[in-house]
Amino acid sequence: MIMSLWVPQVVHAAAELGVADVLAGGPLPSGDVAARLGTHPDATERLLRALVTLELLVARGERFELTEMGRFLETSSPLSKRAWSRLMGGPGVWQAWGRLTDCVRTGKMAWGSGDAAASSGTEHFDELGRDPAAAAIFHQAMVELTRGVAPGIVGALDLRGARRVIDVGGGYGALLCAILEAHPDVEGAVFDLEHARKGALELFASRGVAARASFVAGSCFDAAPPAADVYVLKSVIHDWDDARSLQILGKCREAMAGGARLLVVEPPAPTARGNATLEWVLTFSDINMLVNTGGRERTEAEYRALLDAAGLRVDAVRETPSFFRVFEAARA
C-alpha cells in the first residue's frame, strides 16, 4: 500500500505535461514524444514505461500508443479527466495530504492548521483568487466530474413551474448547462466567485445556452444569491463544516421567496456496509475534505439535520443513477 503513492504522481506528470495530447494522433517513439513536449529524452521514456505498467499506454516496438483508459488524460476527450488528475496530483492537494497527521491531531484542515487566529477558514478557495492558472485547473476538474453524472441528476430534478434556476457555487456551470439543455423554457445563472466567470461564459457559449445563462459574481458566505424559483447546491456543502454550511444554507434561505426551492445535491455516506465502491469513494473523500477544506461527507440523516437547523424543510430525497441524491427543501 505504501508504494501506491508513486501511482498518482506518474498520472499527474503525464497529465501536466500533456502526454496523451501528443499521442492522440497515433503512436510515437519516446524521442518524438520528448521532442514535442520539450522534456528530457531518457526521463520521458522512463515515464512512458511507467504509464505502460499502469495500462494507460501500450508499447508497440519502439512506439507508445494510448489505450482506451489512457485517453482519459486527453484534453479533448469527452470523458477527459486530465484536469482532475492535474488537481489531485498538483502541489496544493498533494502537500495538504502530506499534513494529514497534523489534521488528525488538531481536527483542522492543512491549509489553516498554522495560526488558527489568522485563518480565514476558506484558504483553499482564497488561493484560487490569487492564482488564475490554479483556478482554471480546479474549475475544469469540477466540469469533468460533473458532466458524467449531470444527465442523471437533471433527470431527478423536479423543475415543474420553474422559470429561473441559480447554480450556487457552480463554478463554470456544467450542471446549469445540462439543466438548461433539458429545459428549454428555463433560464439560469451561476453564482460564484469572480475567477469562475470567464470559464463559465465560455462553457455557456460552447453548449449553446449563452442566451439563457448568465454569471453573477459573489460569495455565498457574504451575500444571498439572486432571485430564482430553484436554487441548486451541488458538491458544495460537503466542502464545509457545519458552521460554514449553515452560513451558505442561510444565505440561500434568505433569497428564497414564495414557493422557491433549494436542491442540495450530494452523495450521502452509507450507514451500513454493502457497496464497496461507494464506501471507498466517500471514506477517502471525507479525509480529502478534512485535509483540504475542513468539510466532511455526511449521512442522509446528517444532511436532513443540517437543513432543519438552517430553517429548511426537506420535502423529498430523490435518487439518481449515480451515488448522488437530491435533497429538495423549502423554507420551514
Buried (B, 14 or more C-beta within 10 A) or exposed (E): EEEEEEEBEBBBBBBBBBBBBBBBEEBBBBEBBBBBBEBEBEEBBEBBEBBBEBEBBBBEEEBBBBBEEBBBBBEEBEEBBBBBBBBBBBEBBBEBBEBBEBBEEEEBBBBBBEEEEEBEBBBBBBBBEEBEEBBBBBBBBBBBBBBEBBBBBBEBBBBEEBEBBBBBBBBBBBBBBBBBBBBEEBBBBBBBBEBBBBBBBEBBEEBEBBEBBBBBEBBBEEBBBBEBBBBBBBBBBBBBBBEBBBBBBBBBBEBBEEEBBBBBBBBBBBEEEEEEEBBEBBEEBBBBBBBBBBBBBBEBEBBBBBBEEBBBEBEEBBEBEBBBBBBBBBBE
